[in-house]
């Protein structure tokens, strides 16, 4: 009997000790849509909340910060870069498309959140390392202005690591990965020293340092952010080496596989409150075949994977899939009902006194903020757009300070419908245009516009629907000709609903309807998603509204209303869709 009682007591103790290892099923990506280069940390002082950030490039507000208590439900709580005064270059100095805010690292120490990142622009043709800090990550205004850290090698992907003696080390990309001691009060950096050169693949970047069981660990990305991408890890008893590669490398990768989630890499590792280890990485939903056809419109998204890291041993990770399981933290009453795996809908009517949702973005900080006015006098429940001279592509004379009248949100679902009502009467001169767009950047976008056109070989002139695509990488056989259709005369006195819909994972449908009769919608064109994907593209699709005079110097104002984004489904494997 005593033996039975002892065994029962031991069993209860073991059950209590290991209660947190109960696995729960979840779906990837945890941050759907363009959310690349994730960096995450647990902060016990903030109710055991996890905080993450991702890359933002030219999107503004930038440096988004997300919070979660269960690793599945996430809130966008602030944008560390939310005021042009914090980093004026985001408004004036980037004319190229794939520059701006690169990969960041988010860390917490002694009551302060630190977000360190790289800024790239075309005017200075260099790389700045900048640091934002806050003591309240839920308040946009609490984030400081960008503080510059010396960047002796002009490298990207800075990491922040505090050693046991309190010294601060910044690891950066390089072949091999480099590091410097930095002073967070002056921004000074020491002479860089070598860390690790990886396992033999190119593009050694995205470093993160950790210390565990007496070892320094260095996690890096290798292979470029394409099909050979990976995360690999090494360790050393000294920060200056020598470094030994894990016998289990790569920690995570999809290279040489046909998994639906490809380009897996650029990871960060962190623990939960129960001591379990987790990893986040970027990944692309497509499978290698569609990836090679440049059909992955949402770009690089954030995925979550469980990690086993025994004392004194190397970490082992579960490889990234659409459906996974792990010892997720228990759900609490504080769990968000906001942006989750299934995607956040938009139901926005521009009511007087309202502001833009936190997840909406501009392409660069707007040069003329007054071009976007909610419920101006005499036009309640509308958004007034003052047209930019440049259209979404721009022209040879376009410079960042010229500005684009473009307001957008990320595509966060494989299948969705996005629509906006355009009010009549905006047009005065040839070229005046208001429309909706699936926008990757200025060289890659698909537009459905209402444009005032003159008569030409392909248009009868007058107010016209024009569906057209811009793709700087496309050949003539791929880039479709514009599709133009006269606006029915019976629609000219009422709002017109413009819609972009993804009926499948590879094509967008562009439609229009009289807003009062949406069931009579007309399908105007269907375009391949390859037009807004492609090699050397680091962002993902934005869906939004624009207004332009297409190069004309005339002034033009237009009004839109009833902004809707409706999630329909997420694809998590070749034949597996999760309905929203």
For each residue, the residues with C-beta under 8 A, 3 or more apart:
1: 4 5
2: 5 6
3: 6 7
4: 1 7 8
5: 1 2 8 9
6: 2 3 9 10
7: 3 4 10 11
8: 4 5 11 12
9: 5 6 12 13
10: 6 7 13 14
11: 7 8 14 15
12: 8 9 15 16
13: 9 10 16 17
14: 10 11 17 18
15: 11 12 18 19
16: 12 13 19
17: 13 14
18: 14 15 21
19: 15 16 22
20: 274 275 276 327
21: 18 276 327
22: 19 327
23: 325 326 327 328
24: 325 326 327 328
25: 323 324 325
26: 30 71 72 304 323 324 325 326 328 341
27: 322 323 324 341 570 572 578
28: 261 283 301 303 304 320 321 322 323 324 341 572
29: 32 35 283 285 301 302 303 341
30: 26 71 72 74 280 302 303 304 341
31: 35 38 52 54 66 74 301 302 339
32: 29 35 298 301 341 343 412 413 570
33: 298 299 301 343 410 411 412 413 540 541
34: 298 299 300 301 410 411 539 540 541 542
35: 29 31 32 38 54 64 282 300 301 302 410
36: 54 55 103 225 266 282 299 300 301 302 538 539 540
37: 54 55 102 103 104 157 206 266 282 300
38: 31 35 52 53 54 266 268 280 281 282 302
39: 52 53 54 103 104 105 106 208 268 280
40: 50 51 52 53 106 268 270 278 280
41: 50 51 52 106 107 108 270
42: 48 49 50 51 270 271 272 273
43: 46 48 49 50 51 108 113
44: 48 273
45: 108 111
46: 43 49 51 137
47: 69 334
48: 42 43 44 69 272 273 329
49: 42 43 46 67 68 69
50: 40 41 42 43 67 68 69 71 270 272
51: 40 41 42 43 46 65 66 67 106 108 113 137
52: 31 38 39 40 41 65 66 67 68 74 106 280 302
53: 38 39 40 63 64 65 66 80 104 106 115
54: 31 35 36 37 38 39 64 66 104 302
55: 36 37 101 102 103 104 538
56: 59 60 61 62 63 64 81 100 101 361
57: 62 98 99 100 101 102 538 539
58: 90 94 97 99 100 101 363 364 441 539
59: 56 62 100 361 362 363 539 542
60: 56 81 84 90 91 361 362 363 364 365 366
61: 56 64 79 81 82 140 358 361
62: 56 57 59 79 80 81 82 90 100 101
63: 53 56 79 80 81 101 104 115 117 132
64: 35 53 54 56 61 76 78 79 80 359
65: 51 52 53 76 77 78 79 80 106 113 115 137
66: 31 51 52 53 54 74 75 76 77
67: 49 50 51 52 74 75 77 137 138 336
68: 49 50 52 71 72 73 74 75 335 336
69: 47 48 49 50 73 329 331 332 334 335
70: 73 328 329 330 331 332 335
71: 26 30 50 68 272 278 304 328 329
72: 26 30 68 328 340 341
73: 68 69 70 331 335 336 337 338 340
74: 30 31 52 66 67 68 336 338 339 340
75: 66 67 68 336 338 339
76: 64 65 66 79 338 339 358 359
77: 65 66 67 137 138
78: 64 65 82 134 137 138 139 140 142 143 358
79: 61 62 63 64 65 76 82 140 143 358
80: 53 62 63 64 65 115 132 134 143
81: 56 60 61 62 63 86 87 90 101 132 143 146
82: 61 62 78 79 86 140 141 143
83: 86 140 141
84: 60 87 88 90 91 365
85: 88 145
86: 81 82 83 132 143 144 145 146
87: 81 84 90 119 130 145 146
88: 84 85 91 92 93
89: 92 93 94 119 121 123
90: 58 60 62 81 84 87 93 94 100 101 364 365
91: 60 84 88 364 365 366 367 400 401
92: 88 89 123 367 400 401
93: 88 89 90 121 122 123 124 400
94: 58 89 90 99 100 120 121 122 123 364 400
95: 122 123 398 399 400
96: 99 121 122
97: 58 441 442 443
98: 57 441 536 537 538 539
99: 57 58 94 96 120 121 122
100: 56 57 58 59 62 90 94 119 120 121
101: 55 56 57 58 62 63 81 90 104 117 118 119
102: 37 55 57 117 118 119 120 156 157
103: 36 37 39 55 117 118 156 157 205 206 266
104: 37 39 53 54 55 63 101 115 116 117 118
105: 39 114 115 116 117 158 159 160 208 268
106: 39 40 41 51 52 53 65 113 114 115
107: 41 113 114 116 160
108: 41 43 45 51 112 113 114
109: 112 114 162
110:
111: 45 135
112: 108 109 133 134 135
113: 43 51 65 106 107 108 133 134 135 137
114: 105 106 107 108 109 131 132 133 160 184
115: 53 63 65 80 104 105 106 131 132 133 143
116: 104 105 107 129 130 131 132 149 158 159 160 170
117: 63 101 102 103 104 105 129 130 131 132 158
118: 101 102 103 104 127 128 129 130 151 155 156 157 158
119: 87 89 100 101 102 127 128 129 130 146
120: 94 99 100 102 126 127 128 156
121: 89 93 94 96 99 100 124 125 126
122: 93 94 95 96 99 125
123: 89 92 93 94 95
124: 93 121 128
125: 121 122
126: 120 121 154
127: 118 119 120 151 154 155 156
128: 118 119 120 124 148 151
129: 116 117 118 119 148 149 150 151 158 170 172
130: 87 116 117 118 119 146 147 148 149
131: 114 115 116 117 146 147 148 149 184 187
132: 63 80 81 86 114 115 116 117 143 144 145 146 147
133: 112 113 114 115 143 144 147
134: 78 80 112 113 137 139 142 143 144
135: 111 112 113 142
136: 139 142
137: 46 51 65 67 77 78 113 134 142
138: 67 77 78
139: 78 134 136 142 143
140: 61 78 79 82 83 143
141: 82 83
142: 78 134 135 136 137 139
143: 78 79 80 81 82 86 115 132 133 134 139 140
144: 86 132 133 134 147
145: 85 86 87 132
146: 81 86 87 119 130 131 132
147: 130 131 132 133 144 187
148: 128 129 130 131 187
149: 116 129 130 131 158 170 182 187 189
150: 129 180 182 187 188 189
151: 118 127 128 129 154 155 158 172 189
152: 180 189 191 192
153: 172 174 178 192
154: 126 127 151
155: 118 127 151 158 172 173 174 178
156: 102 103 118 120 127 172 173 205
157: 37 102 103 118 172 173 205 206 207
158: 105 116 117 118 129 149 151 155 170 171 172
159: 105 116 170 171 172 207 208 209
160: 105 107 114 116 168 169 170
161: 168 169 170 171 208 209 210 211
162: 109 166 167 168 169
163: 166 167 168 169 211 239
164: 211
165:
166: 162 163
167: 162 163 181
168: 160 161 162 163 181 182 183 184
169: 160 161 162 163 179 180 181 182 209 239
170: 116 129 149 158 159 160 161 179 180 181 182 189
171: 158 159 161 177 178 179 195 207 208 209 218
172: 129 151 153 155 156 157 158 159 177 178 179 180 192 207
173: 155 156 157 177 178 204 205 206 207
174: 153 155 177 178 192 204
175: 197 198 202 204
176: 194 195 196 197 198 204
177: 171 172 173 174 194 195 196 197 198 204 205 207 218 220
178: 153 155 171 172 173 174 192 193 194 195
179: 169 170 171 172 192 193 195 207 209 239
180: 150 152 169 170 172 189 190 191 192 193
181: 167 168 169 170 189 190
182: 149 150 168 169 170 187 188 189 190
183: 168 186 187 188 189
184: 114 131 168 187
185:
186: 183
187: 131 147 148 149 150 182 183 184
188: 150 182 183
189: 149 150 151 152 170 180 181 182 183 192
190: 180 181 182 193
191: 152 180
192: 152 153 172 174 178 179 180 189
193: 178 179 180 190 240
194: 176 177 178 197 241
195: 171 176 177 178 179 207 218 241 243
196: 176 177 218 220 234 241 243 245
197: 175 176 177 194 204
198: 175 176 177 201 204 220 222 232
199: 222 232 245 249 250
200:
201: 198 204 222 223 224 228 230
202: 175 222 223 224
203: 221 222 223 224 225
204: 173 174 175 176 177 197 198 201 220 221 222
205: 103 156 157 173 177 220 221 266
206: 37 103 157 173 220 221 231 265 266 267
207: 157 159 171 172 173 177 179 195 218 219 220
208: 39 105 159 161 171 218 219 220 267 268 269
209: 159 161 169 171 179 216 217 218 219 239
210: 161 216 217 219 269
211: 161 163 164 215 216 217
212: 215 217 309
213: 311 312
214: 237 312
215: 211 212 235 236 237
216: 209 210 211 235 236 237 238 239
217: 209 210 211 212 233 234 235 315
218: 171 177 195 196 207 208 209 233 234 235 236 243
219: 207 208 209 210 231 232 233 251 267 268 269
220: 177 196 198 204 205 206 207 208 231 232 233 234
221: 203 204 205 206 225 229 230 231 265 266 267
222: 198 199 201 202 203 204 229 230 231 232 250 265
223: 201 202 203 226 228 229 230 253 255 265
224: 201 202 203 228 229
225: 36 203 221 229 263 265 266 282 300 538
226: 223 229 263 291 535
227: 254 255 262 263 288 291 292
228: 201 223 224 255
229: 221 222 223 224 225 226 253 254 255 263 264 265 266 282
230: 201 221 222 223 249 250 251 252 253 255 264 265
231: 206 219 220 221 222 250 251 252 253 264 265 266 267 279 281
232: 198 199 219 220 222 245 246 249 250 251
233: 217 218 219 220 245 246 249 251 314 315
234: 196 217 218 220 243 244 245 246
235: 215 216 217 218 243 244 246 314
236: 215 216 218 239 240 241 242 243 244
237: 214 215 216
238: 216 241
239: 163 169 179 209 216 236
240: 193 236
241: 194 195 196 236 238
242: 236
243: 195 196 218 234 235 236
244: 234 235 236
245: 196 199 232 233 234 249
246: 232 233 234 235 249 251 314 315
247: 314
248: 251 314 315 316
249: 199 230 232 233 245 246
250: 199 222 230 231 232 253 255 265
251: 219 230 231 232 233 246 248 267 279 307 315 316 317
252: 230 231 264 265 267 279 281 305 317 319 320
253: 223 229 230 231 250 264 265 319
254: 227 229 257 259 261 262 263 264 283 319 320
255: 223 227 228 229 230 250
256:
257: 254 288
258: 287 288
259: 254 262 287 319 320 321
260: 285 286 287 321 322 571 572 573 574
261: 28 254 264 283 284 285 303 320 321 322
262: 227 254 259 283 284 285 286 287 288 291
263: 225 226 227 229 254 282 283 284 291 300
264: 229 230 231 252 253 254 261 281 282 283 303 319 320
265: 206 221 222 223 225 229 230 231 250 252 253 281 282
266: 36 37 38 103 205 206 221 225 229 231 281 282
267: 206 208 219 221 231 251 252 279 280 281
268: 38 39 40 105 208 219 279 280 281
269: 208 210 219 277 278 279 307 315
270: 40 41 42 50 277 278 279 280
271: 42 275 276 277 278
272: 42 48 50 71 275 276 278 327 329
273: 42 44 48 329
274: 20 327 329
275: 20 271 272
276: 20 21 271 272 306 326 327
277: 269 270 271 306 307 308 309 315
278: 40 71 269 270 271 272 304 305 306 307 326
279: 231 251 252 267 268 269 270 304 305 306 307 317
280: 30 38 39 40 52 267 268 270 302 303 304 305
281: 38 231 252 264 265 266 267 268 302 303 305 320
282: 35 36 37 38 225 229 263 264 265 266 300 301 302 303
283: 28 29 254 261 262 263 264 300 301 302 303 320
284: 261 262 263 291 296 299 300 301
285: 29 260 261 262 296 298 301 322 414 505 571 572
286: 260 262 289 290 291 295 296
287: 258 259 260 262 290 291 574
288: 227 257 258 262 291 292
289: 286 292 293
290: 286 287 293 295 296 505 506
291: 226 227 262 263 284 286 287 288 294 295 296
292: 227 288 289
293: 289 290 530
294: 291 473 530 533 534 535
295: 286 290 291 505 506 528 529 530 533
296: 284 285 286 290 291 299 529 533
297: 411 438 440 529 532 533 540 541
298: 32 33 34 285 301 410 411 412 414 540 541
299: 33 34 36 284 296 440 533 537 538 539 540 541
300: 34 35 36 37 225 263 282 283 284 538 540
301: 28 29 31 32 33 34 35 36 282 283 284 285 298 540
302: 29 30 31 35 36 38 52 54 280 281 282 283
303: 28 29 30 261 264 280 281 282 283 320
304: 26 28 30 71 278 279 280 324 326
305: 252 278 279 280 281 317 318 319 320 324 326
306: 276 277 278 279 317 318 324 325 326 327
307: 251 269 277 278 279 315 316 317 318
308: 277 315 316 317
309: 212 277 313 314 315 316
310: 313
311: 213
312: 213 214
313: 309 310
314: 233 235 246 247 248 309
315: 217 233 246 248 251 269 277 307 308 309
316: 248 251 307 308 309
317: 251 252 279 305 306 307 308
318: 305 306 307 321 324 326
319: 252 253 254 259 264 305
320: 28 252 254 259 261 264 281 283 303 305 324
321: 28 259 260 261 318 324 572 573
322: 27 28 260 261 285 571 572 573 576
323: 25 26 27 28 572 573 576
324: 25 26 27 28 304 305 306 318 320 321
325: 23 24 25 26 306
326: 23 24 26 276 278 304 305 306 318
327: 20 21 22 23 24 272 274 276 306
328: 23 24 26 70 71 72
329: 48 69 70 71 272 273 274
330: 70
331: 69 70 73 335
332: 69 70 335
333:
334: 47 69
335: 68 69 70 73 331 332
336: 67 68 73 74 75 339 340
337: 73 340
338: 73 74 75 76 344
339: 31 74 75 76 336 343 344 359 412
340: 72 73 74 336 337 343 344
341: 26 27 28 29 30 32 72 570 578
342: 413 567 570 578 580
343: 32 33 339 340 412 413 416 567 570 580
344: 338 339 340 359 412 565 567
345: 564 565 566 567
346: 357 409 563 564 565
347: 564
348: 357 563 564
349: 381 561 562 563
350: 354 374 375 381 382 383 561 563
351: 354 374 375 380 381
352: 374 375 380 381
353: 375
354: 350 351 374 375
355: 374
356: 360 372 374 407
357: 346 348 360 409
358: 61 76 78 79
359: 64 76 339 344 409 410
360: 356 357 407 408 409 544
361: 56 59 60 61 407 408 409 410 542
362: 59 60 365 366 404 406 407 408
363: 58 59 60 404 406 408 439 441 442 542
364: 58 60 90 91 94 367 400 403 404
365: 60 84 90 91 362
366: 60 91 362 369 371 372 403
367: 91 92 364 400 401 402 403
368: 371 386 388 403
369: 366 372
370: 373 386
371: 366 368 385 386 387 388 403 405 547
372: 356 366 369 383 384 385 386 405 407
373: 370 376 383 384 386
374: 350 351 352 354 355 356 382 383 384
375: 350 351 352 353 354 379 380 381 382
376: 373 379 382 384
377:
378:
379: 375 376 382 384 559
380: 351 352 375
381: 349 350 351 352 375 561
382: 350 374 375 376 379 423 559 560 561
383: 350 372 373 374 407 545 559 560 561 563
384: 372 373 374 376 379 557 558 559
385: 371 372 405 407 434 545 546 547 557 558 559 560
386: 368 370 371 372 373 405 547 555 556 557
387: 371 405 432 433 434 547 548 549 555 556 557 558
388: 368 371 391 402 403 404 405 406 547 548 549
389: 402 548 549 551 552 553
390: 393 394 395 398 402 403 404 548 551
391: 388 394 433 546 548 550 551
392: 404 406 437 439 442 445 447 470 546 548
393: 390 442 443 445 470
394: 390 391 398 402 404 442
395: 390 398 551
396:
397:
398: 95 390 394 395 402
399: 95 402
400: 91 92 93 94 95 364 367 403
401: 91 92 367
402: 367 388 389 390 394 398 399
403: 364 366 367 368 371 388 390 400
404: 362 363 364 388 390 392 394 442 546
405: 371 372 385 386 387 388 546 547 548
406: 362 363 388 392 437 439 544 545 546
407: 356 360 361 362 372 383 385 544 545 546
408: 360 361 362 363 437 439 542 543 544 545
409: 346 357 359 360 361 542 543 544 565
410: 33 34 35 298 359 361 540 541 542 543
411: 33 34 297 298 416 418 438 502 540 541 542 543
412: 32 33 298 339 343 344 416 567
413: 32 33 342 343 416 502 567 568 569 570 580
414: 285 298 502 505 568 569 570 571 577
415: 502 503 504 505 567 568 569 570 571 577
416: 343 411 412 413 501 502 543 565 566 567 568
417: 499 500 501 502 564 565 566 568
418: 411 436 499 500 501 543 564 565 566
419: 436 497 498 499 500 562 563 564
420: 436 497 498 545 560 561 562 563 564
421: 495 496 497 498 515 560 561 562
422: 426 434 435 450 495 496 497 498 558 559 560
423: 382 426 495 558 559 560 561
424: 491 492 493 494 495 496
425:
426: 422 423 432 434 547 556 557 558 559
427: 432 450 451 452 463 556
428: 432 452 554 556
429: 432 452 549 552 554 556
430: 452 453 454 552
431: 451 452 453 548 549 550 551 552
432: 387 426 427 428 429 451 452 549 550 552 554 556 558
433: 387 391 449 450 451 452 466 546 547 548 549 550
434: 385 387 422 426 449 450 545 546 547 558 560
435: 422 447 448 449 450 451 466 498 545 546
436: 418 419 420 447 448 449 498 499 500 543 544 545 546
437: 392 406 408 445 446 447 448 500 542 543 544 545 546
438: 297 411 445 446 500 508 532 541 542 543
439: 363 392 406 408 444 445 446 532 541 542 543 544
440: 297 299 443 444 445 532 533 534 537 539 540 541 542
441: 58 97 98 363 444 445 537 539
442: 97 363 392 393 394 404 445 470
443: 97 393 440 470 471 472 473
444: 439 440 441 470 471 472 473 531 532 533 534 537
445: 392 393 437 438 439 440 441 442 469 470 532
446: 437 438 439 467 468 469 500 508 510 527 531 532
447: 392 435 436 437 466 467 468 469 470 546
448: 435 436 437 465 466 467 498 499 500 510 511 512 524 525
449: 433 434 435 436 465 466 468 546
450: 422 427 433 434 435 463 464 465 466 487 496 498
451: 427 431 432 433 435 463 464 466 550
452: 427 428 429 430 431 432 433 462 463 464
453: 430 431 456 459 461 462 463 464 466 484
454: 430 459 461
455: 459 460 461
456: 453 459 461
457:
458: 481 482 484
459: 453 454 455 456 464 484
460: 455 464 486
461: 453 454 455 456 464
462: 452 453 486 487
463: 427 450 451 452 453 486 487 492
464: 450 451 452 453 459 460 461 484 485 486 487
465: 448 449 450 483 484 485 486 487 512 524
466: 433 435 447 448 449 450 451 453 482 483 484
467: 446 447 448 482 483 484 510 524 525 527
468: 446 447 449 480 482 483
469: 445 446 447 474 479 480 527 531
470: 392 393 442 443 444 445 447 531
471: 443 444 474 478 479 530 531 532 534
472: 443 444
473: 294 443 444 534 535
474: 469 471 478 479 530 531
475: 478 479
476: 479
477:
478: 471 474 475 528 530 531
479: 469 471 474 475 476 531
480: 468 469 483 525 527
481: 458
482: 458 466 467 468
483: 465 466 467 468 480 524 525
484: 453 458 459 464 465 466 467
485: 464 465 522 524
486: 460 462 463 464 465
487: 450 462 463 464 465 491 492 496 512
488: 491 492 514
489: 492
490: 514
491: 424 487 488 494 496 514
492: 424 463 487 488 489
493: 424
494: 424 491 514 515 516
495: 421 422 423 424 514 515 516 561 562
496: 421 422 424 450 487 491 512 513 514 515
497: 419 420 421 422 512 513 514 515 518 521 562
498: 419 420 421 422 435 436 448 450 510 511 512
499: 417 418 419 436 448 509 510 511 512 513 521
500: 417 418 419 436 437 438 446 448 508 509 510 543
501: 416 417 418 508 509 511
502: 411 413 414 415 416 417 505 507 508 509 529 568
503: 415 507 509
504: 415 507
505: 285 290 295 414 415 502 529 571
506: 290 295 528 529 530
507: 502 503 504 526 527 528 529
508: 438 446 500 501 502 526 527 528 529
509: 499 500 501 502 503 523 525 526
510: 446 448 467 498 499 500 523 524 525 526 527
511: 448 498 499 501 521 522 523 524
512: 448 465 487 496 497 498 499 521 522 524
513: 496 497 499 517 518 519 520 521 522
514: 488 490 491 494 495 496 497 517 518 520
515: 421 494 495 496 497 518 562
516: 494 495
517: 513 514 520
518: 497 513 514 515 521
519: 513
520: 513 514 517
521: 497 499 511 512 513 518
522: 485 511 512 513
523: 509 510 511 526
524: 448 465 467 483 485 510 511 512
525: 448 467 480 483 509 510
526: 507 508 509 510 523
527: 446 467 469 480 507 508 510 531
528: 295 478 506 507 508 531
529: 295 296 297 502 505 506 507 508 532 533
530: 293 294 295 471 474 478 506 533 534
531: 444 446 469 470 471 474 478 479 527 528
532: 297 438 439 440 444 445 446 471 529 541
533: 294 295 296 297 299 440 444 529 530 537
534: 294 440 444 471 473 530 537
535: 226 294 473
536: 98
537: 98 299 440 441 444 533 534
538: 36 55 57 98 225 299 300
539: 34 36 57 58 59 98 299 440 441 542
540: 33 34 36 297 298 299 300 301 410 411 440
541: 33 34 297 298 299 410 411 438 439 440 532
542: 34 59 361 363 408 409 410 411 437 438 439 440 539
543: 408 409 410 411 416 418 436 437 438 439 500 565
544: 360 406 407 408 409 436 437 439
545: 383 385 406 407 408 420 434 435 436 437 560 563
546: 385 391 392 404 405 406 407 433 434 435 436 437 447 449
547: 371 385 386 387 388 405 426 433 434 556 558
548: 387 388 389 390 391 392 405 431 433
549: 387 388 389 429 431 432 433 552 553 554 555 556
550: 391 431 432 433 451
551: 389 390 391 395 431
552: 389 429 430 431 432 549
553: 389 549
554: 428 429 432 549
555: 386 387 549
556: 386 387 426 427 428 429 432 547 549
557: 384 385 386 387 426
558: 384 385 387 422 423 426 432 434 547
559: 379 382 383 384 385 422 423 426
560: 382 383 385 420 421 422 423 434 545 563
561: 349 350 381 382 383 420 421 423 495
562: 349 419 420 421 495 497 515
563: 346 348 349 350 383 419 420 545 560
564: 345 346 347 348 417 418 419 420
565: 344 345 346 409 416 417 418 543
566: 345 416 417 418
567: 342 343 344 345 412 413 415 416 570 580
568: 413 414 415 416 417 502 579 580
569: 413 414 415 577 578 579 580
570: 27 32 341 342 343 413 414 415 567 577 578 580
571: 260 285 322 414 415 505 576 577 578
572: 27 28 260 285 321 322 323 576 577 578
573: 260 321 322 323 576
574: 260 287
575:
576: 322 323 571 572 573
577: 414 415 569 570 571 572
578: 27 341 342 569 570 571 572
579: 568 569
580: 342 343 413 567 568 569 570
